[in-house]
Each structure stands twice: as structure tokens, then as C-alpha cells.
Amino acid sequence: MKQCSRLAAVLLCVIFLGASVAQALDKDTFVIIKYAEVISLDPQDTTDTPSEDLNNKIHEGLVTLDQDLKVVPALATEWSMSEDGMAWTFKLREGVKYHSGTPFNAEAVKVNFDRILNGQYKRTSLYAPAIKDVQVLDEYTVVFNLKEPFGPFLNILAHPAGLILDPSYVKDPEKNANIKRSPSGTGPFAFEEWEPGDYVSLTAFKDYWQGEPKIKRVLFKVAPEQASRGMIAEAGDAHVVQQLGAPDAERLREHKELDIVSLPGLSVYFLVLNVTDSILSDVKVRTALAYAIDRDGISNNILKGLALPAYTVISPVVNAYNGEGFTIPYDVEKAKALLEESGWKDDGTGVRKKDGKPLSLELWTSSQGSPLPEAYQGFARAIGMDIKIQVMDWATINSRIQVPPEQAKAQIIMIGWSPSTADADWAYRPLLHSSMFPPTGSNYCYYKDDDVDKNIIIGMQTADIAVRKEAYRKIDEAVLRDFPRIPVYIAKTAYAVRKEVKNITISPLNYVNVNHLTYVE
């Protein structure tokens, strides 16, 4: 009874709080509910999507990605590449001001890239392999000199790490150190206030170069619990709610005041297999596990339509995707036959054995409460493979997999990857190139194939999209032959957007694109 009373009190508190927020909703303050807290407002030192989303409202880059993830102008109006691919020249937009009043120019671009190339920030690794230096030709012309031709160069400039910070802040040691908490940019909204664990607020920048925003204030609030986000959306306590769970998205499609926006994103979810492991070094074992997984069942039944089956390393929305026609069969009998061929015999116990050793593996996951680990366990059991689940927080898993192969203890890791440049290079290179074994990169499978390495470099060094696509197609063929990573599904994101909201888009990057034209009827 005491527990019931406490629960009732909590629910009344939630209802009261929801009502107060709903009353606070108006046409001038735009409320967005995020699924995770913002970590930093310094885009050069940020790796999480919630921070990147908010940074895109405050700052702008030379180029950006449109709704279809195509590179389009932003602070640069035009650009050209030298014949040898070693230099890119950008003409810059004139008359642009930072929130501090500082003018934007070529010197601001140089100051920013000198900053990120100095090795002190998390996103240095995105640019340091490509950029040699930045040269100012005149007040509104800048040249990027590269170390070698780099095909996805425009895409890495469109990454949030390429957002151009206020040079007056970068040059001031005290302000530079505090950019992550108090930034200045050229975007439509200026930083106002940050209450950690609760909200970040931005205000309209009246001198924005595209015109004063129609919304006076944007409020980003945090609701980490999926169920809470569904309740907030249903109650009308926010204009946009991010990352709805599948049950809430399905239920709220009938809500008269909401539009449920769902679209495939960049993230592909895998089972990552340690190919140096004594069991998983056998490609037939890896292939058997790949064939045992029902991708349609996962996408339609477990994830309730908020996923699509994945058969390649990248999502179809990513630049240079060329995975049409690839498939991975759901074939339990073929999977069993592969294990038989490899010497793993069915002795009637339900777990196959070889030389007296059981076919038993460990799966590491940070997905607390997700039905997916148990689903993988069930798929594996159907072919005589025992999978033991180890649930750990992501920080723990990350610390344990950032090791060279001789120290690796992981066997199977349940993990996703989202190439935030929206280009194929930022998936294939960090995930599969042999130079990217941890702790240098994210090749947690410790996979090495000379042809794959060669095609990754081809895809990186040429700007010819046809050549790049052919290189990546050859890599996909190798992955579906060797299965160092088993692609399972492409995540779809679901958002609740109130019908009175106008001129807003949801990006496959998992951003809410509020701009100077967004308004509430």
C-alpha cells in the first residue's frame, strides 16, 4: 500500500509538472524534448549526437547537409577543387556576423582549423589525416591544402566539427576554454542559458544573415526515459519529442494533434565478431551465426517497424552507398550445415561440441532492457550455439574494447555505427581498415584483408563517385564473405511533431532542423 501511495504521488507530480509545461507552451518559445543531455557546445570537442544537434543551431560551417544529405552552401557560396585534388578554394559569404558582433571572414576560417588541427580536441582525428594547412587569399577567399587527395572532403567539412566558431572567442584564452559552456556562432539562435540535467535555452539572433528568426526562443529539455517522452508527446507538453519508442510511435499515430515522423537514419546495428578469437576465427562459425538471424522478424516484430533489415556496412541514405542487391539469407538449416562442416557436432544436448568443447560465446551489450540480446541468444540456440549475455554500461564496454588484439577479451559485441559525415568513408575506414585496430580506430573485429584495405584507400582518395561506389561494393562483397561484422538492421527514428509547427524538418542525422523560418501557428 505504501508503494502504491508513493507511485500515485509521483504520478500526480508528473501530471502537475506536465500541466505547467503545457501552459508554458506558446508561439514564441519552441520546446524540444531530447532523449539525452547535451554534453558540450564546442563542436570541435564533441562526439555525441544531442550536442551536435544543438550546435547546429548556434554555429554554421562552410557547407552543410540538406534534408537528403547532399552537400549545399552555408558560409561558403562556392568552391572548386584543383586538378590534382590537393587544394580546395572557397569563396565566403559577405556581411555575416557572429552573435558577439565579430565579422565572419577568411581569417575566422583559418583560426578555427588551426585550432582543431593542433591535436587538443576530440575531432582532430577527423581533419588531421586530410588537411595540411589553411591559407587566406583575401578577406573572403580561403584555400585548404591537403596532404593527399581526399574524396569525401566536402562531407567532413559538413560535419558538425567543421562549424566555424567565433574567432574572438578562440583567440581569448578564457573564452576559448569556456566555449563548451558559453559559445558564440553565426547561426539563427544564440546561446542564452544552460541548466545541466534540465535544459539549454537559445534566443533568436536578430542580425542573422538570412533574417531574424520567427521564433524568439528555443528550449531543449531532457527526458532520458523512453516512456516519459511518449507521455510528454501525448500530453502536448512540447512542440517536438525526439526518439519515441516503437509502442508509443504506433499508438500516437492516431493522435489528432500530432504528426509522427519516422525515417531511416544513418545508424546500422551489427554483431561485431572478434576474428582473432579461438572459435570466431573460423569463418564458417561466423557465417552460420549471420544466417541464423531473422532480420525481418527483428525489424517488423521486435522493433515494430522502426527498423529495416541491413545487409551492408552503411545505410542507403549515406553518400556513396552501392549495396543494392545484397542480401543475407535467413537459413537455419544452412547455418547448421556450416557448423557440421566445421566440426561442431550436435550431441543432443542442444549445444554443439568440438573436441569436447562447447560452442559457447559471450555477447557484450549496453542495451539494458532491450529484447534484442535475448533474440540473438534464441537465434543462436536454434543452430546449437550457446550465447551468454553480459550487460554493461557503454563506458565499461568501450574501455574494454579499446585494446590491441592480443589483449582483446570480447567475442561478440552488439553495437551500432552512424557515419556522422553522411559519407561511406567514415564507416568503412574506421570499422574495417587494418590500420584502425583499437585503440587507434574502431576495427573491433580486428579484421585484416589486403583488398579491403586497398579499396578503402581508393574510396578515400578519389572524388569520382563511380570509382568510390565500385570500391565500396567490393568491400561489401568481402564483408558478406568473411562476416567480421554481421549487419542486422538500420534504425529508423520516430519523432512527435505538433501539427501547428511549420517549416521544420527532421534530418536522418537525428537532428531537429529548427531554422529562422520555423514558426508555430
C-alpha positions in Angstrom: 0.0 0.0 0.0 2.8 2.4 0.9 4.4 1.6 -2.5 1.1 2.3 -4.3 0.8 5.6 -2.4 4.2 6.7 -3.4 3.6 5.8 -7.0 0.3 7.8 -7.0 2.1 10.8 -5.6 4.8 10.5 -8.2 2.2 10.3 -11.0 0.4 13.3 -9.6 3.7 15.2 -9.6 4.3 14.2 -13.2 0.8 15.3 -14.2 1.1 18.6 -12.4 4.5 19.2 -13.9 3.2 18.3 -17.4 0.3 20.7 -17.0 2.6 23.5 -16.0 4.8 22.9 -19.0 1.8 22.7 -21.3 0.6 26.0 -20.1 4.0 27.5 -20.8 3.9 26.4 -24.4 3.4 29.4 -26.7 4.3 30.5 -30.2 7.5 32.3 -29.2 9.2 29.6 -27.1 9.8 26.4 -29.1 10.1 23.3 -26.8 12.1 20.3 -28.0 12.4 17.2 -25.8 15.7 15.4 -26.3 16.5 11.8 -25.3 19.9 12.6 -23.8 21.6 15.6 -22.2 23.8 17.9 -24.2 27.5 17.4 -23.2 29.3 20.3 -25.0 28.7 23.3 -27.1 32.2 23.2 -28.5 31.6 21.4 -31.8 35.3 20.6 -32.3 35.4 18.8 -29.0 32.0 17.0 -29.3 31.2 13.4 -30.3 27.6 12.9 -29.2 24.6 13.5 -31.4 22.5 15.6 -28.9 25.3 18.1 -28.7 25.9 18.1 -32.4 22.2 18.8 -33.0 22.2 21.8 -30.7 25.5 23.1 -32.0 24.0 23.3 -35.5 21.5 25.9 -34.2 24.2 28.1 -32.8 27.0 27.7 -35.3 27.4 27.3 -39.1 30.0 25.7 -41.3 31.3 26.5 -44.8 28.9 23.9 -46.1 26.1 21.8 -44.7 23.9 18.8 -45.5 20.4 19.2 -46.7 17.4 17.0 -45.9 18.6 14.5 -48.5 22.2 14.6 -47.0 23.6 16.4 -50.0 26.3 19.0 -49.5 25.0 22.5 -50.0 26.4 26.0 -49.4 26.3 27.7 -46.0 29.0 30.2 -45.0 30.8 29.5 -48.3 28.9 30.4 -51.5 31.0 28.4 -54.0 34.1 26.2 -54.1 36.5 24.5 -56.5 39.0 21.6 -56.4 42.4 21.8 -58.0 43.1 19.3 -60.9 45.3 17.2 -58.7 42.8 17.2 -55.8 45.3 18.7 -53.4 43.7 22.1 -52.9 40.1 23.3 -52.4 39.3 27.0 -52.7 36.2 28.5 -51.1 34.5 31.9 -51.7 32.9 33.1 -48.5 29.6 34.8 -47.8 30.0 38.5 -47.0 28.1 40.5 -44.4 27.8 37.7 -41.8 28.2 38.5 -38.1 28.8 36.4 -35.0 26.5 36.7 -32.0 29.2 38.8 -30.4 29.2 41.2 -33.4 32.5 40.0 -34.7 32.5 39.8 -38.5 32.9 36.5 -40.3 35.8 36.3 -42.9 38.6 34.1 -44.1 40.7 34.7 -41.0 37.9 33.2 -38.9 38.1 30.0 -41.0 41.9 29.8 -40.6 41.7 30.4 -36.9 39.2 27.6 -36.5 41.1 25.0 -38.5 44.4 25.9 -36.9 42.6 25.3 -33.6 41.2 21.9 -34.5 44.5 20.7 -36.2 46.5 21.3 -33.1 45.6 17.9 -31.6 43.9 19.1 -28.4 40.3 18.3 -29.4 38.3 15.2 -29.9 37.5 15.8 -33.6 41.1 16.5 -34.6 41.3 12.9 -36.0 38.6 13.8 -38.5 40.7 16.5 -40.2 44.3 15.9 -39.3 44.7 13.0 -41.8 43.4 15.2 -44.7 44.3 18.8 -44.1 47.9 20.1 -44.4 47.1 23.8 -43.7 44.6 26.6 -44.4 45.7 29.7 -46.4 43.9 33.1 -46.5 44.0 34.6 -50.0 41.9 37.6 -49.3 39.2 38.6 -46.8 36.6 36.3 -48.4 38.7 33.6 -50.0 40.3 30.7 -48.3 42.3 27.6 -49.5 42.5 24.2 -47.9 45.8 22.5 -48.8 45.5 18.7 -48.4 48.1 16.1 -47.6 46.7 13.8 -50.3 43.6 13.8 -52.5 40.6 13.2 -50.2 37.3 12.2 -51.9 34.9 12.9 -49.0 36.4 16.3 -48.2 33.2 18.3 -48.6 31.4 15.8 -46.3 33.9 16.2 -43.5 33.5 20.0 -43.8 29.8 19.5 -43.5 30.3 17.5 -40.2 29.4 19.5 -37.0 33.1 19.6 -36.2 33.5 21.9 -39.2 31.2 24.6 -37.7 33.1 27.9 -37.6 33.5 29.3 -34.1 33.7 33.0 -33.2 37.4 33.8 -33.7 37.3 36.5 -31.0 36.4 33.7 -28.6 39.1 31.3 -29.9 41.8 33.9 -29.6 40.8 34.8 -26.0 42.2 32.0 -23.7 39.5 32.4 -21.1 36.6 32.4 -23.6 38.2 29.6 -25.6 38.3 27.4 -22.6 34.7 28.1 -21.9 33.2 27.7 -25.4 31.8 24.3 -24.4 29.5 26.2 -21.9 29.1 29.6 -23.5 29.7 29.8 -27.3 29.2 32.4 -30.0 28.4 31.5 -33.6 26.7 32.8 -36.7 23.6 30.6 -36.5 20.0 31.7 -36.2 19.9 31.2 -32.4 22.3 32.5 -29.8 23.2 30.8 -26.5 21.2 32.0 -23.5 21.3 29.6 -20.6 22.2 26.1 -19.6 20.8 24.3 -16.5 22.7 20.9 -16.5 20.4 17.9 -16.3 17.4 20.1 -17.2 17.5 22.4 -20.2 19.5 24.6 -22.6 17.9 27.7 -24.0 18.7 29.7 -27.1 17.4 33.1 -28.2 16.7 34.4 -31.7 19.7 36.2 -33.3 18.2 39.4 -34.7 21.2 40.1 -37.0 21.1 36.6 -38.6 22.3 36.9 -42.2 19.2 35.1 -43.5 16.8 37.2 -41.5 15.6 37.4 -37.9 14.1 34.1 -36.7 10.3 34.0 -36.3 10.7 32.1 -33.0 12.1 34.1 -30.2 13.4 31.3 -28.1 14.2 27.6 -28.4 14.2 25.4 -25.2 15.9 22.0 -25.3 14.7 19.8 -22.4 15.9 16.3 -21.4 13.7 13.2 -20.8 16.0 10.2 -20.8 13.2 7.6 -20.2 11.5 6.5 -23.4 8.2 6.1 -21.6 8.4 9.7 -20.3 8.9 11.0 -23.8 5.8 9.2 -25.0 3.7 10.7 -22.2 5.1 14.2 -22.9 4.2 14.0 -26.5 0.7 12.7 -25.8 0.1 15.5 -23.2 1.1 18.2 -25.6 3.9 19.4 -23.4 6.4 20.0 -26.2 6.4 21.0 -29.8 8.8 18.2 -30.8 9.7 15.0 -29.0 12.7 13.0 -30.2 13.3 9.3 -30.2 9.9 7.8 -29.5 9.8 4.1 -28.6 8.1 1.8 -31.1 4.9 1.2 -29.0 4.5 5.0 -28.4 5.1 5.8 -32.1 2.5 3.2 -33.1 -0.1 4.4 -30.6 0.4 8.2 -31.2 -0.2 7.9 -35.0 -3.9 8.2 -34.1 -3.3 11.4 -32.1 -5.2 14.3 -33.8 -2.7 17.0 -32.7 0.5 15.2 -33.7 2.4 14.1 -36.7 4.6 11.1 -36.2 7.7 11.5 -38.4 9.7 8.3 -39.0 12.6 7.9 -41.4 15.6 5.6 -41.9 18.7 7.1 -40.3 22.5 6.7 -40.7 22.9 4.1 -38.0 23.5 0.4 -38.9 23.5 -2.0 -36.0 25.8 -5.0 -36.0 27.1 -8.0 -34.2 30.8 -7.4 -34.2 32.8 -10.6 -34.1 36.4 -10.8 -32.8 38.1 -12.7 -35.7 41.1 -13.5 -33.5 39.0 -15.4 -31.0 39.7 -19.2 -31.0 36.1 -20.0 -32.0 35.2 -17.0 -34.1 38.4 -17.2 -36.2 36.5 -19.8 -38.2 34.6 -18.1 -41.0 32.1 -20.9 -41.1 31.1 -20.2 -37.5 30.7 -16.5 -38.2 28.7 -17.2 -41.4 26.5 -19.7 -39.5 25.6 -17.0 -36.9 24.9 -14.5 -39.7 22.5 -17.0 -41.4 20.7 -17.8 -38.2 19.4 -14.2 -37.7 15.9 -13.3 -38.8 16.3 -9.7 -39.8 12.7 -9.3 -41.0 11.5 -10.6 -37.7 13.7 -8.2 -35.8 12.6 -5.2 -37.9 8.9 -5.9 -38.0 8.1 -7.8 -34.8 10.7 -6.9 -32.2 11.4 -3.3 -33.3 7.8 -2.8 -34.5 8.7 -1.3 -37.9 11.2 1.2 -36.5 14.0 -0.6 -38.4 14.9 -2.0 -41.8 17.0 -5.2 -42.4 20.6 -4.4 -43.0 22.9 -6.3 -45.4 25.8 -3.9 -45.8 28.0 -1.8 -43.6 26.2 1.5 -44.4 22.6 2.7 -44.7 21.2 3.5 -48.1 21.0 7.2 -47.2 24.8 7.5 -46.9 26.8 9.1 -49.7 28.5 6.5 -52.0 26.1 3.7 -50.9 26.2 0.9 -53.5 24.6 -2.0 -51.7 21.6 -2.7 -53.9 21.0 -6.4 -54.4 23.0 -7.6 -51.4 21.2 -9.9 -49.0 22.0 -12.3 -46.1 19.7 -15.4 -46.1 17.8 -16.4 -43.0 18.6 -20.1 -43.3 18.8 -22.1 -40.1 19.4 -25.4 -42.0 22.3 -23.9 -43.9 23.7 -22.5 -40.7 23.6 -25.9 -39.0 25.3 -27.5 -42.0 28.1 -25.0 -41.9 28.7 -25.8 -38.2 28.7 -29.5 -39.0 31.3 -28.9 -41.8 33.4 -27.1 -39.3 33.4 -30.0 -36.8 30.8 -28.7 -34.4 28.6 -31.8 -33.8 25.1 -32.0 -32.3 25.2 -34.5 -29.5 21.6 -34.0 -28.4 22.3 -31.6 -25.5 21.3 -28.5 -27.5 24.8 -27.1 -27.6 27.2 -28.3 -30.2 30.7 -29.6 -29.2 34.0 -29.9 -30.9 36.8 -31.9 -29.3 34.7 -31.9 -26.1 34.5 -28.1 -26.0 31.0 -26.5 -26.2 30.1 -23.9 -28.8 29.7 -21.2 -26.2 30.3 -17.5 -26.8 29.8 -14.2 -24.8 27.8 -11.2 -26.2 28.5 -7.8 -24.7 25.8 -5.2 -24.8 24.9 -1.9 -23.2 21.2 -2.2 -24.1 19.7 -2.6 -20.7 16.1 -3.9 -21.0 16.3 -4.4 -24.8 14.7 -7.6 -26.2 17.5 -7.9 -28.8 20.2 -9.7 -26.8 17.7 -12.4 -25.9 16.6 -12.6 -29.6 20.2 -13.1 -30.7 20.5 -15.7 -28.0 17.4 -17.5 -29.3 18.6 -17.4 -32.9 21.9 -18.9 -31.9 20.3 -21.6 -29.8 18.3 -22.8 -32.8 21.6 -23.8 -34.5 23.2 -25.3 -31.4 25.2 -22.2 -30.3 25.2 -21.0 -26.7 25.4 -17.3 -26.2 25.8 -15.8 -22.8 24.7 -12.2 -22.4 26.8 -9.7 -20.5 25.1 -6.3 -19.9 27.5 -3.4 -19.1 27.2 0.3 -19.4 28.7 1.7 -22.6 31.7 3.4 -20.8 32.7 0.0 -19.4 32.4 -1.8 -22.8 34.2 1.0 -24.5 37.1 0.8 -22.1 37.4 -3.0 -22.6 37.3 -2.9 -26.4 39.9 -0.1 -26.8 42.7 -2.6 -26.7 45.0 -4.2 -29.3 44.1 -7.7 -30.5 46.5 -9.5 -28.2 44.6 -8.0 -25.2 41.1 -8.4 -26.6 38.6 -10.4 -24.4 35.4 -9.6 -26.2 33.9 -12.2 -28.5 30.7 -10.7 -29.8 29.7 -7.0 -29.3 26.2 -5.7 -30.0 26.9 -2.2 -31.4 25.8 0.4 -33.9 27.6 2.9 -36.1 26.5 6.2 -37.5 28.9 7.9 -40.0 28.2 11.5 -39.0 29.8 12.9 -42.1 27.0 11.0 -44.0 29.7 9.6 -46.2 30.7 5.9 -46.7 34.4 6.6 -45.9 33.6 7.4 -42.3 32.2 3.9 -41.9 34.4 1.6 -43.9 37.7 3.2 -42.9 37.4 3.3 -39.1 35.5 0.0 -39.0 37.4 -2.2 -41.4 40.8 -0.9 -42.3 43.7 -2.8 -40.7 45.3 0.4 -39.5 42.3 1.1 -37.4 42.7 -1.7 -34.8 42.0 -0.2 -31.3 43.0 1.9 -29.7 43.7 3.9 -33.0 40.3 3.2 -34.5 37.1 1.2 -34.3 38.0 -2.0 -36.1 36.9 -4.0 -33.0 36.7 -7.2 -35.1 40.5 -7.0 -35.8 39.8 -7.8 -39.4 42.6 -7.5 -42.0 42.2 -8.0 -45.7 44.6 -6.5 -48.2 42.0 -6.0 -50.9 39.6 -4.4 -48.4 42.4 -2.1 -47.3 43.2 -1.2 -50.9 39.6 -0.4 -51.8 39.1 1.7 -48.6 42.1 3.9 -49.7 40.7 4.1 -53.3 37.3 5.3 -51.8 39.1 7.8 -49.6 41.4 9.3 -52.2 39.2 9.8 -55.2 36.3 12.3 -55.7 34.9 10.2 -58.6 31.7 8.9 -57.2 31.5 6.0 -59.6 35.0 4.8 -58.6 34.2 5.2 -55.0 31.0 3.2 -55.2 32.7 0.3 -57.0 35.4 0.2 -54.3 32.8 0.1 -51.6 30.8 -2.6 -53.4 33.9 -4.8 -53.4 34.3 -4.2 -49.7 30.6 -5.2 -49.1 31.3 -8.4 -51.0 34.2 -9.2 -48.7 32.2 -8.5 -45.6 29.4 -10.8 -46.7 32.1 -13.5 -47.5 34.1 -13.1 -44.2 31.5 -11.7 -41.8 33.8 -9.8 -39.4 30.7 -7.7 -38.7 27.2 -9.1 -39.2 24.9 -6.3 -40.3 21.4 -6.7 -38.7 19.2 -3.7 -39.0 19.1 0.0 -39.9 17.5 2.1 -37.2 14.5 4.3 -38.0 13.9 7.3 -35.7 10.4 8.4 -34.7 9.5 11.9 -33.7 6.3 13.5 -32.5 5.7 16.9 -34.0 2.7 19.1 -33.1 0.6 19.9 -36.2 0.8 23.7 -35.6 4.5 23.6 -36.1 5.6 24.9 -39.6 8.8 24.9 -41.6 10.6 22.3 -39.6 12.4 19.1 -40.9 13.8 16.0 -39.2 17.2 15.0 -40.5 18.4 11.5 -41.0 21.3 12.7 -38.8 18.8 12.6 -35.9 18.6 16.4 -35.8 15.6 18.6 -35.4 16.1 21.3 -38.0 14.7 24.4 -36.4 15.6 27.5 -38.5 14.8 31.2 -39.0 11.6 30.3 -40.9 10.2 27.9 -38.3 7.1 29.1 -36.5 4.0 27.9 -34.6 0.6 28.7 -35.9 
